[in-house]
């Protein structure tokens, strides 16, 4: 029983570590696309600046 408890504890630690990891750039770019932006930088600029998603679609 003690071995199972130890294994479960290690598994939980691994899952928590993975959940707390910062997403990579490719993931952030894809999430930004879902929000209507071309990439992560565009999303950050709109979030912290004056731009919005419309600027990505101007011709």
HELIX and SHEET records of a PDB file:
HELIX    1   1 UNK A    2  UNK A   20  1                                  19    
HELIX    2   2 UNK A   25  UNK A   34  1                                  10    
HELIX    3   3 UNK A   40  UNK A   48  1                                   9    
HELIX    4   4 UNK A   53  UNK A   56  5                                   4    
END                                                                             
